[in-house]
Each structure stands twice: as structure tokens, then as C-alpha cells.
Amino acid sequence: MWIPSSSAMDDKRSKRRFVSETSVHSTFSTLKHVLVVTMLVALFTVYHSPPLQIVESTSRFVILEPNIATDLRYISTTEINWNHMSHIVKSYLPSRSEYQGTGFLNVNNMEIDQWKEVMKFGYEHIALHLDHAADNITWDSLYPEWIDEAEKFEVPICPSLPWVQVPGKPRIDLVVTKLPCNVSGTWSRDVVRLHLQLAVARVASSSKGLHDVHVILVTGFFPIPNLFTGQELVTRQGNTWLYKPNHSQLRQKLQLPIGSCELSIPLQAKDYVCGATAAAQSIRMSGSTHDLVILVDDSITEHHRNGLESAGWKIQMFQRIRNPKAKPNAYNEWNYSKFCLWQLSEYDKIIFVDADMLILRNIYFLFEFPEISATGNDGTLFNSGLMVVEPSNVTFKLLMDHMDEVVSYNGGDQGYLKEIFTWWHHIPKHMNFFCFLPTLQVSPLFTSIFHYCSFSTVLFLLL
């Protein structure tokens, strides 16, 4: 038998050890590469995944869905009691089988799915969209300690909150929303709670009284009691409040400024906004398809401008022009602003009407008349409340250049224009029939325009 020498055995052990160590090193090297690749894939997945946020509440953690807006101010941790909700809907909404749609505001997708499962109705479920209020809008900015009521330095204007988007179809018969509850003690002065409740009120009032719209608010604290009143409260169970609001009263409330940052009874004649809205309706009802353009300055708030746009007006902002001969705060201080009509050079011709007019008949044959065509006042005077104008920057410059030297017989724009446009064209008086309120004159049957006698305004309309 051959017995290997010790040196030969040592060589074999050394080779086996070398092979074994080489194999181990190779295995660890492969594992390192696999781990590196795995970590890179994990990092890529985390980076490109939708954010998952965890918001701490007083007693639990709330996981936000990736498709839910992540403005923490709007998050409501209030839980919906589905037993209460089901009982309220089935007991107090007997006509629900006729519903076309339920709108959900500040309610997440899982809760909407739970609603569908519990209620089991066949109407549409609409997730309403509401842009969030800017971070710099605080309660103090809505309710400041002081505003310039006399408008000596500036016109007080409230910040604007985004409007909710109300779909035209399907009809919304019920609005459900969850309100955040700031338990720190400032919940009643929470901008977000105010914003959401105003948005719900706007959705409810959008029916214009053609059908009832109920409102369900899920909140641990009571809603705004003078927006959704106690008389309108149908029932309350726990944190679930059901209201049947008065639509016309809601619309009146929504026309007011959102805070004390602006006068509710304005110093200037902003009631012309209501007149302009009525004028737009009368113009469309008379058959007009022309552009409706309204000139407004920055004293008309964004809230009122949105209302004018909803009525059909195209908003044209302009800078007021002061009458150099007028006394401060006089009725005619700013009525030279009417000269801005001649700056609208994108139009060949316009029919200008004051904001306190109602159009009863089609007057668009006036586009065939030249500048200046107007009704007469007395003798050689014309009334500038209705006139045909041909915009021109050259004419505008002429009007501006002679303000200091031309004397207006009545101190206003009408007297000034009469001195510039001494050659004018007389149209019938029924085209601009004056009504003096509260004593309403009897008008001819063929009256085309009612012109209500009132104060001058910074609102101008043109067709």
C-alpha cells in the first residue's frame, strides 16, 4: 500500500482550502451584487411611488390615500357613524328614490364606496372639487381690527376663497361633507371650516329653488349657526347634522363679503352689480348675440366680478379717471372714467348703456348709426347714458388732453362730451326712457329701454 508522504497530503489540503476559500469569496461577491441591485430597485420604487402620509390625530393615526389632497388643514379625522347616517337618510329623505346625484365634499374615496354599499341607491355619486384656500388667508385677514371704511387710503377688499365646481349634470339633490375639527379651541375661527361650509352652501343654492337640496355635515362641533340655521335643521344624531336650507336665503348670504374685511353695505354704489346682472338678462332676452362687455375698476371685488361673469358679462378692468374740477367725494369725481370707452379699440363700434338700464326690445339696429347717436335731453344736449361710440385711441387722447380747459355745464362727463361732440345724431326718446323712483312714470308701449334715475357709478356696460 502506498502511503502518501506528509508533504503530499499538505499540498492536497492546501489546494482544497484554496478551492474552498475561492468558492466562498465568489459566493459573497455574487451576493453583494444582488444586494446592491435589490437596494437600487427598492430606492427607485420608493422614489416613484405616490406619497403615503401618516397624520397624527389625538387618538389614532390616519393613513391618507395617494389620490386624496394632502393639505393637512382640510383633513377631517371625524369618523362617520354609518348607523346614524343610514337612519337619517332612510328616515328623513323619503324622496331619495327620485334623486339624480349626491355630491361629496372633503370625503375620501373609501368613505364614498362605503356610502354606496350602505345606501344601495342607483343615483350618481359625484366627488366635488374644491381648490384649497391660500395659506396666507387667516381669520385675522378675514376679520381685521380695522378697515378704511371712509376709503381715504384704499378700498377695503376681502381675500378671495376658491369656489367649488358645481357640475351642470347630473342634478345634485344631497350634499355630504366632513368638516375638520381643530380641538385646540380655535375651531369656530377656522378658515377651512368656513371655506367648506360656504362651498356646501353654494352647491345647495345652485338649484335656484327648482328642487330641494339637503345638506349633511359630519362634524363634532356645531356648524355656522347663521349660515345653516336652527330652523333649517331637520335632525341631528351624534356628529351627523341634516339640513334643508332655504335656497334664496343662502344665495343672499353668499352675495355678502366673506368677513368684516369689507363693508356689507358698501360706501360706493355696488348695488349696480345687481343692476348689471339684471341688464345682462334683459339684453339676452331681447335676442342679442353680441359680446357683452362691462368695464369695472378694482373697487368691484373678485366675488362680485365672478357674479357678473356668471351673468354673461366679459370683464374689462380699467383705471378710473378723475374729474379735475370735481370736489373730493363728490358724485362726479370719477365719472370721467367713461372716457375709457374710446380705448376699446378691438371693437369697431359699441352701444354703450348705463348699468341702471333694462333693455326691453332689440336695439341692435343702432350699430348702423354713427358716433355719437344718442337721445336728447334739452335743446342741443344729449344724454350719455345710451350712445353709439366708435373706439379710437386718438379720440381718447383728445378727451384727456382738454379736461383742464373744457367746461362741463353739469360738472360731469355728459356736459364735457357735449362740448367735444357738438355734432351728434338724435335717436327717439323711447330708446332711453327715464323712470324716476319711487314714483314710476307710465312709459310708452313702444319703450325700448328703461333708464332708472340714480347715482353715477364706476360700472359701465357696452354691447
Secondary structure, DSSP 8 states (H G I E B T S, - for coil): -----HHHHHHHHHHHHHHHHHHHHHHHHHHHHHHHHHHHHHHHHHHHS----EEE-SS-EEE--TTS---GGG-------HHHHHHHHHHH-GGGGG--EEEEES--HHHHHHHHHHH---SEEEE-B-----TT--HHHHS-S---TT-SS-----------B--SSS---EEEEE----TTTTGGG-HHHHHHHHHHHHHHHTTTTSS--EEEEE-SS---TTTS-GGGEEEEETTEEEE---HHHHHHHHTS-SSTTS-SS-SS-TTHHHHHHHHHHHHHHTT--S--EEEE-TTS-HHHHHHHHHTT-EEEE------TTS-TT-TTSSGGGGGGGGG-TT-S-EEEEETTEEE-S--GGGGGS-SSEEEE-STT-EEEEEEEE---HHHHHHHHHTTTT---TTSSHHHHHHHH--S-EE--GGGGEEE-SSS-----TT--EEEE-----S-EEE-
